[in-house]
Amino acid sequence: MRELFDEVAGKSPLDPREASRQSSRAPLRKRFYTQAGVVEGPDGFAVTLDGKQVRTPGRNLLAAPNRDLAEAMAAEWQAQTEAIDPMAMPLTRLANSVIDGVSANIVAVADDIARYFESDLVFYRAGFPETLVARQAQHWDPVLRWAADDLGAHFILTEGIMHVRQPEAAVAAARGALPSGAWPLAALHVVTTITGSAMLALALNHRVLDATQVWAAAHVDEDWNSETWGMDEEVEARRAAQHRDFEAAAQVLQALG
């Protein structure tokens, strides 16, 4: 079981999505169990296969902090058919990253997210056409107003892609709103790297926007280009894979409240 996820596991605890870039190299294993379940123990709610507890690639117990998440992971295992596809198990992969990597690197993961506050997607605006300018404002401005009003984080907007230095006080205020636990922090990191925006990830965690709104906000430019020029099949496939990981991360944040 450990080898199954070893082959698609990321090398960096800062990137729970690394498996997505390695999956094509890993042969699928045949399903070897009948029933996936959950058992409560001192380490939380552990996933079981035919009554035996599952281990992560790092040989730690595969367990979640609450029953809802553990049952969702067990459902991923139960949904496997003849072969076990780790890429169809985003919650389990995220849990492996949390348990084996993020839990021992809390500060490093928070620092990695915080770097996005210095050059976040929502700070860089189009100058034209007016429809795109308006759409960016519609999706992104409410997040910036919330950050200013509730967090005291006042960021600078710019037109185009020329880097603008953000106030240290704003970056510090936003960083201070990051969660401290390994599970929500790992989920927030996934959302940040997929969307290119720690501000959108933070808004999701603080219930300013829901998952559907964050996904739409993260793809304003891409959606506008698709409507104008048509969807590229390769982009569409990549986006579908990312959405699966995004939904898993959003599910973690929702489950942890």
C-alpha positions in Angstrom: 0.0 0.0 0.0 2.8 2.4 0.8 4.5 1.8 -2.5 1.2 2.5 -4.3 1.3 6.2 -3.1 5.1 6.4 -3.0 5.1 6.4 -6.8 2.9 9.4 -7.1 3.9 11.2 -3.9 5.5 14.6 -4.1 9.0 15.2 -2.7 8.1 18.5 -1.2 5.7 19.0 1.7 5.1 22.4 0.3 3.4 21.0 -2.8 0.6 18.5 -2.1 -0.3 18.6 -5.8 3.1 17.2 -7.0 1.5 13.9 -7.5 -0.5 15.3 -10.4 2.7 15.8 -12.3 4.0 12.2 -11.6 0.9 10.1 -12.0 1.4 9.1 -15.6 4.5 7.2 -14.6 2.9 5.0 -12.0 1.3 1.6 -13.0 -2.0 1.0 -11.3 -2.3 -1.7 -8.7 -5.2 -4.2 -8.5 -7.7 -3.7 -5.8 -6.9 -6.1 -3.0 -9.6 -5.4 -0.4 -13.4 -5.7 0.0 -14.5 -3.0 2.3 -13.1 0.4 3.3 -14.1 1.8 6.7 -13.3 4.2 9.5 -12.3 3.5 13.1 -11.8 6.1 15.9 -8.6 6.1 17.8 -6.1 8.2 19.8 -4.8 9.7 16.5 -8.2 10.7 15.2 -10.4 8.8 12.7 -8.3 6.2 10.8 -9.1 4.7 7.4 -9.3 0.9 7.4 -9.3 -1.7 4.6 -11.0 -4.9 5.6 -10.4 -3.8 9.2 -6.7 -3.1 8.8 -5.5 0.5 9.3 -4.0 2.2 6.3 -0.5 3.7 6.4 0.8 6.7 4.5 4.0 6.6 2.3 5.8 7.8 5.4 4.5 4.8 7.4 2.2 7.0 9.5 -1.4 6.2 10.3 -3.8 7.6 7.6 -6.2 9.4 9.9 -8.3 12.6 9.8 -9.1 15.0 12.6 -12.9 14.4 12.2 -15.1 11.6 11.1 -16.5 13.4 8.0 -13.1 13.7 6.4 -12.1 10.1 7.3 -15.4 8.8 5.8 -14.8 10.9 2.7 -11.3 9.3 2.3 -12.8 5.8 3.0 -15.3 6.5 0.2 -12.4 7.2 -2.2 -11.0 3.8 -1.4 -14.4 2.1 -1.7 -15.0 3.8 -5.1 -12.0 2.1 -6.6 -12.9 -0.7 -9.0 -10.5 -3.3 -10.4 -7.5 -1.0 -10.1 -6.5 1.6 -7.5 -5.9 5.0 -9.0 -4.3 7.4 -6.6 -5.1 10.3 -8.8 -8.8 9.6 -8.3 -8.2 9.9 -4.5 -7.4 13.6 -4.0 -8.4 13.7 -0.3 -6.2 10.7 0.5 -3.3 12.3 -1.4 -3.8 15.5 0.5 -4.0 13.7 3.8 -0.7 11.9 3.0 0.9 15.3 2.4 -0.5 16.7 5.7 0.6 13.8 7.8 4.0 13.1 6.2 5.1 16.6 5.3 3.1 19.7 6.3 2.6 18.8 10.0 6.4 19.0 10.5 6.8 22.1 8.3 4.0 24.5 9.5 6.0 27.7 9.3 7.6 26.8 5.9 4.2 26.1 4.4 2.7 29.3 5.8 5.7 31.3 4.5 5.2 29.7 1.0 1.5 30.9 1.0 2.4 34.3 2.3 4.8 34.9 -0.6 1.7 35.1 -2.8 0.5 38.2 -0.8 3.4 40.1 -2.4 2.3 39.4 -6.0 -1.2 38.0 -5.8 -3.3 37.5 -8.9 -6.0 39.9 -7.7 -3.6 42.8 -7.6 -2.8 42.9 -11.3 -5.6 44.3 -13.5 -6.2 44.5 -17.2 -6.4 48.0 -18.8 -8.7 46.8 -21.6 -11.1 45.6 -22.9 -13.8 47.1 -20.6 -15.7 43.8 -20.3 -12.6 42.1 -18.8 -11.8 45.1 -16.5 -15.4 45.0 -15.2 -15.3 41.3 -14.7 -12.1 41.3 -12.7 -13.5 44.1 -10.5 -16.7 42.2 -10.0 -14.9 39.0 -8.8 -11.8 40.5 -7.1 -12.8 43.8 -5.5 -15.0 42.3 -2.8 -12.1 40.2 -1.5 -9.9 43.3 -1.3 -12.5 45.3 0.5 -12.9 42.5 3.0 -9.1 42.3 3.5 -9.0 46.1 4.1 -12.1 46.3 6.3 -11.7 43.1 8.4 -8.0 42.4 8.3 -6.6 45.9 8.0 -4.6 44.7 4.9 -4.6 47.5 2.4 -3.0 46.3 -0.9 -1.9 48.3 -4.0 -3.4 47.5 -7.4 -1.7 48.0 -10.7 -2.5 47.7 -14.3 -0.5 45.2 -16.4 2.1 42.7 -15.1 4.8 45.1 -13.9 5.6 44.1 -10.3 4.4 46.5 -7.6 5.8 46.3 -4.0 3.1 45.7 -1.5 3.1 47.4 1.9 4.8 45.2 4.6 1.9 45.9 7.0 -0.6 44.6 4.5 1.4 41.4 3.9 1.8 40.9 7.6 -1.9 41.4 8.3 -2.9 38.9 5.7 -0.3 36.4 6.9 -1.7 36.8 10.4 -5.1 35.5 9.1 -3.7 32.2 7.9 -4.7 29.1 9.9 -2.2 27.5 12.2 -3.2 23.8 11.9 -1.6 21.5 9.4 -4.8 20.3 7.8 -6.3 23.7 6.9 -2.9 25.1 6.1 -2.2 22.3 3.6 -5.7 22.8 2.0 -5.1 26.5 1.8 -1.8 25.9 0.1 -3.5 23.7 -2.5 -6.1 26.4 -3.2 -3.4 29.1 -3.4 -1.1 27.2 -5.9 -4.1 26.2 -8.1 -5.6 29.6 -8.2 -2.5 31.7 -8.1 -4.0 33.7 -5.3 -3.5 33.5 -1.5 -6.2 36.2 -1.2 -8.8 34.0 -2.8 -7.7 31.1 -0.7 -8.0 33.2 2.4 -11.4 34.4 1.4 -12.5 30.8 1.0 -11.2 29.8 4.4 -12.9 32.8 6.1 -16.2 32.2 4.3 -16.1 35.5 2.4 -16.5 33.5 -0.9 -17.7 29.9 -1.4 -15.8 27.3 -3.5 -17.8 28.0 -6.6 -17.1 31.8 -6.3 -13.4 31.3 -5.7 -13.0 29.0 -8.7 -14.8 31.5 -10.9 -12.7 34.4 -9.6 -9.5 32.4 -10.2 -10.4 31.9 -13.8 -11.7 35.3 -14.9 -9.0 35.8 -17.4 -9.0 32.2 -18.7 -12.8 32.2 -19.0 -12.8 35.5 -20.9 -10.1 34.2 -23.3 -12.1 31.0 -23.8 -15.3 32.9 -24.6 -13.4 35.1 -27.0 -11.1 32.6 -28.7 -12.5 29.2 -27.8 -11.4 26.6 -25.3 -8.1 24.7 -25.8 -8.5 21.0 -25.1 -5.2 20.7 -23.3 -6.1 23.6 -21.1 -9.5 22.1 -20.4 -8.0 18.8 -19.4 -5.5 20.5 -17.0 -8.3 22.6 -15.5 -10.4 19.5 -14.9 -7.5 17.8 -13.0 -6.9 20.9 -11.0 -10.6 21.3 -10.1 -10.6 17.8 -8.6 -7.7 18.8 -6.2 -9.3 22.2 -5.6 -12.6 20.6 -4.5 -10.8 18.2 -2.2 -9.0 21.1 -0.5 -12.2 23.1 -0.3 -13.9 20.1 1.3 -11.2 20.0 4.0 -11.7 23.7 4.8 -15.5 23.2 4.9 -15.2 20.1 7.2 -12.9 21.8 9.6 -15.1 24.9 9.9 
